[in-house]
């Protein structure tokens, strides 16, 4: 659900169910399209800039598609560089495991740690990281039996 800031359009808030978890599942393609649509609409309207802040705790819920979080965060690197608008993915370090945090760090070229915006030394380019994600998945899937 979108809610405006007294009808001025200066602030829009979207619930998880109306963004990341539409249809009670996470569809990374639909979410990437939504992010691009929002950023394009700001540019087309000649706005002074869109600022997106995403609280990522939705990915802790037991919903179909949440396993695609890492791939989604990686693929964002194909969309966001086309725009000058800041986009922040906020992760509560007390709620996510160290391994998830390290993987998420690898998807972000710039991070805010301790209130300081800095280049991320852990960043891996998206083509390379998507290949790694696919390799991990193939190792986890059981080998099919040949007859």
N, C-alpha and C positions, 0 to 999 in steps of 0.2 A: 504494500500500500504506500502510495506517495503522499506525503503531507507537505504542504507549502508553508513558508514562513509568512503568515498573514496574507497569503495570496500574492506575494510579490515575486515568487519563484526564486528567491535568493537562496533558499535552503530546501532541499528535497531529501526525504528520508525514506528508504525502502527497506521493508522487513525482509528477513532471510527468505521467507516463503514467497516473496514477490521478486526475488533476485536470484540468489544462488540455488534455492530449493523450490523452484516453480514445479508444480506437479508432484511435490513431495519427493523430489530426487534432484541430484546435481547433474546437469547436462553442460559439460564444459564448452561445447560448441555454441550452445544458446547463450551462455554467460559471456563468452568472448564477443559474440555478436552484440549483446546488450551493452557491454563496455564501449565497443567501437561506436555504436549508435549514440550513446550519451556524449562521448567526446566529439563526434562529428556534429551533433546538434548544437553544442556549445560554440564550435568554430563557425557553423553556418549562421548562427544568431548574432555573431560578432560580439560574443560575451567577452568580458575581461579575463575569463579563464574559468575552467571547471576544476574543482578540487574533489577528488574521490578519496574517501577513507572507508576501507572495508575491514570490519572486525571479523576475523576468520574462525571464531569458535563454532560456527555452523558445521565446519568440517569434522568436528568431534562427534557429531550426531551419527547414529546408525541409520544412514539413508543410502539408497542405491546411488552409485556414482561418486561418492565421496573419496573412493580410492583413486580417483583421477585428479585429485588436488595437485599433486606434484607436476603432472603433465600440464595441467591448466596454468599453473604459476609459470612454468617454463614457456608455454606458448604465448603468454601475455607479452613476452619480449619481442614478438613479431608485430604486435598492435601498438603498444605504448610509445615506441620511438617516433611514430608518425605524428605525435602531438606534443605540445609543450606543457600540457597540463600535468600537475603532480598527482600521482596515484600512490596511496599508502595502503599496504596490507598490514594490518596490526595483529600480531600474534602475542598472546599472553604466555610468557615463558613458563609460568607456573602450571599451565594446563596442557602443554605439548611436550612430548618426549624429546630428549636430546637428539635422537637420530632424526626425528621429523624436523626439528629446528635446523639442524645442520643441512639437511636436504633443501629445505626452504631457503636458507641463506644462499645456497648455490644457485638459486633461480633469480636472485635479485642483484642487479649490477650496483645498486646504491642502497645503503641501509642507514637506519637511525639507531644507534646504540648509545645508551647513556645520554640521550638528548643531543647527540652529535651526528649530523649528516656526513657520511663518508663513502668513498668508493669501497666496494666490497671485495676484499682479496680472495674470497671463496667463490666468487661468481664463475659460472661455467657457461659459455655461449650456448644458446638454445639448441642448435643442431646437434651439438656434442652431447648435451644432457638428455635430449629426447632419445638419442641412440642408447645411452646408458640405461634409461628407464625401460626401454623395450627389451634390452638384454636381460635386465633383472626379471622382467615378467616372464620371459621365455625360460629362464632357469627355474622359476617357481612353479610353472605349469608342468604337470606330469606328462611324461612322454607317452604318446599314443602307441597302442599295441599294433604291430603289423601282423597281418594274417598270412 
